[in-house]
Amino acid sequence: MTAAAPVVRRERKTYRRRTGKDRSQQIRLAVQAAFLLLNAWIGVEFYLWVRAYETGGVPPVSRPPGVEGWLPIAGMMNAKYFVETGRIPAIHPAAMVLFMTFTGLSLLLRKSFCGWLCPVGTVSEYLWKLGRDTFRRNFHLPRWLDIGLRSLKYVLLGLFVSAVGTMSAEAIRQFLASPYGIVADVKMLNFFRYLGVTAAVVIAVLVVASIFVQNFWCRYLCPYGALMGLAALLSPLRIRRDPATCIDCGKCAKACPERLPVDRLVQIRSAECIGCLECVAVCPVEDTLDMHVAGVKRRVPAWAMAAAIAAIFCGATGWAMWAGHWQTHVPSDVYRDLIPRAHQFSHP
């Protein structure tokens, strides 16, 4: 007699296939595009404003305070000044408002600033998608190198936090009231207007790297993103997977731009998660993968994320405008004197 072959029984999961088209990415891309256009408009206005002072003319537009969103270190400094003194500084107050708004977004809605609003993040996403469409893939660095490089953004963040943390409130006030501090935004503009060879090569390398490696700058070098990620660890929102209905197709992990193992986790708590919902969009099973509030069974749809982001951003900036904490209060005569000489001022 021959031994009977063992019978292996496989449990077959029954699931409801997702019907209807997921529109989370269309919603997110629309928010990204709107914020990118807003920043482009601010950039054009700021350039026209600066050029008028450089040429001795009358500015055809007023200075757009939103440009201070590109001064995160000034925002961090002003936030510390506000915490220590209870006063909102007159120089670059919008930098503080935007810094605290974006950090607040991360505390409430994960790293949504990076995944939904940041213009650099948006351009970076366009670049790696261009690389994927052109070469049919993006490249992944070896795990040991990937982990080592990811630490760089936290090292950079630590250096900035250390530098700002050692400054007293009075030192911060004096720094921002110095000629360098007043025209810090102009110097930032001039950096891109008059790129040196070294800076141009570095930017070109970052652009090329971003085509081949997903979110190269954001993943490895952005200290602002590192801060947003640390804040997001406290967020009540997180991606949650239902193992009971998951069919282990692995599409979610493959779609994740941050290369998180979504298909092997029940909840995504990582500081790298940008709340982009790409993993949710590709999941083929109804109610298996969604954004949830911790401890609450109801999911958070993409439109609710977009509405919350818009409400927080517009509410914070609207309050600052109403309360008089949006415009930098510097007389025109001071700008007329300092802006043409911005290249002369060095970091004190």
DAHU-V678161 format. One record per backbone hydrogen bond with DSSP energy under -0.5 kcal/mol. CO is the residue of the C=O (numbers start at 1). NH is the residue of the N-H. If there is no record, write none. Layout:
co->CO nh->NH
co->CO nh->NH
This chain:
co->6 nh->8
co->7 nh->9
co->8 nh->10
co->9 nh->11
co->11 nh->13
co->15 nh->17
co->16 nh->286
co->23 nh->27
co->24 nh->28
co->25 nh->29
co->26 nh->30
co->27 nh->31
co->28 nh->32
co->29 nh->33
co->30 nh->34
co->31 nh->35
co->32 nh->36
co->33 nh->37
co->34 nh->38
co->35 nh->39
co->36 nh->40
co->37 nh->41
co->38 nh->42
co->39 nh->43
co->40 nh->44
co->41 nh->45
co->42 nh->46
co->43 nh->47
co->44 nh->48
co->45 nh->49
co->46 nh->50
co->47 nh->51
co->48 nh->52
co->49 nh->53
co->50 nh->54
co->51 nh->55
co->52 nh->57
co->53 nh->56
co->57 nh->59
co->63 nh->65
co->64 nh->67
co->65 nh->68
co->66 nh->69
co->67 nh->70
co->68 nh->71
co->71 nh->75
co->72 nh->76
co->73 nh->77
co->74 nh->78
co->75 nh->79
co->76 nh->80
co->77 nh->81
co->78 nh->82
co->79 nh->83
co->80 nh->84
co->81 nh->85
co->82 nh->86
co->87 nh->89
co->90 nh->92
co->90 nh->329
co->92 nh->96
co->93 nh->97
co->94 nh->98
co->95 nh->99
co->96 nh->100
co->97 nh->101
co->98 nh->102
co->99 nh->103
co->100 nh->104
co->101 nh->105
co->102 nh->106
co->103 nh->107
co->104 nh->108
co->105 nh->109
co->106 nh->110
co->109 nh->112
co->110 nh->112
co->111 nh->114
co->111 nh->115
co->112 nh->116
co->112 nh->117
co->113 nh->117
co->113 nh->118
co->118 nh->122
co->119 nh->123
co->120 nh->124
co->121 nh->125
co->122 nh->126
co->123 nh->127
co->124 nh->128
co->125 nh->129
co->126 nh->130
co->127 nh->131
co->128 nh->132
co->129 nh->133
co->130 nh->134
co->131 nh->135
co->131 nh->137
co->132 nh->136
co->142 nh->146
co->143 nh->147
co->144 nh->148
co->145 nh->149
co->146 nh->150
co->147 nh->151
co->149 nh->152
co->149 nh->153
co->150 nh->154
co->151 nh->155
co->152 nh->156
co->153 nh->157
co->154 nh->158
co->155 nh->159
co->156 nh->160
co->157 nh->161
co->158 nh->162
co->159 nh->163
co->160 nh->164
co->161 nh->165
co->162 nh->166
co->164 nh->167
co->168 nh->172
co->169 nh->173
co->170 nh->174
co->171 nh->175
co->172 nh->176
co->173 nh->177
co->174 nh->178
co->175 nh->178
co->175 nh->181
co->178 nh->182
co->179 nh->183
co->181 nh->184
co->183 nh->187
co->184 nh->188
co->185 nh->189
co->186 nh->190
co->187 nh->191
co->188 nh->192
co->189 nh->192
co->189 nh->193
co->190 nh->194
co->192 nh->195
co->196 nh->200
co->197 nh->201
co->198 nh->202
co->199 nh->203
co->200 nh->204
co->201 nh->205
co->202 nh->206
co->203 nh->207
co->204 nh->208
co->205 nh->209
co->206 nh->210
co->207 nh->211
co->208 nh->211
co->208 nh->212
co->209 nh->213
co->212 nh->139
co->213 nh->216
co->215 nh->219
co->216 nh->220
co->217 nh->221
co->217 nh->222
co->220 nh->153
co->221 nh->223
co->222 nh->226
co->223 nh->227
co->224 nh->228
co->225 nh->229
co->226 nh->230
co->227 nh->231
co->228 nh->232
co->229 nh->233
co->230 nh->233
co->231 nh->234
co->232 nh->235
co->236 nh->294
co->238 nh->292
co->239 nh->268
co->240 nh->290
co->241 nh->243
co->242 nh->245
co->242 nh->246
co->250 nh->254
co->251 nh->255
co->252 nh->256
co->256 nh->259
co->260 nh->262
co->261 nh->264
co->261 nh->265
co->262 nh->265
co->266 nh->241
co->267 nh->269
co->270 nh->273
co->273 nh->111
co->277 nh->281
co->278 nh->282
co->279 nh->283
co->280 nh->283
co->284 nh->18
co->285 nh->288
co->285 nh->289
co->288 nh->242
co->290 nh->240
co->291 nh->300
co->292 nh->238
co->293 nh->296
co->298 nh->293
co->299 nh->301
co->301 nh->305
co->302 nh->306
co->303 nh->307
co->304 nh->308
co->305 nh->309
co->306 nh->310
co->307 nh->311
co->308 nh->312
co->309 nh->313
co->310 nh->314
co->311 nh->315
co->312 nh->316
co->313 nh->317
co->314 nh->318
co->315 nh->319
co->316 nh->320
co->317 nh->321
co->318 nh->322
co->319 nh->323
co->320 nh->324
co->320 nh->325
co->321 nh->324
co->326 nh->94
co->327 nh->329
co->328 nh->330
co->331 nh->334
co->331 nh->335
co->332 nh->336
co->333 nh->337
co->334 nh->338
co->335 nh->339
co->338 nh->341
co->339 nh->342
co->341 nh->344
co->342 nh->345
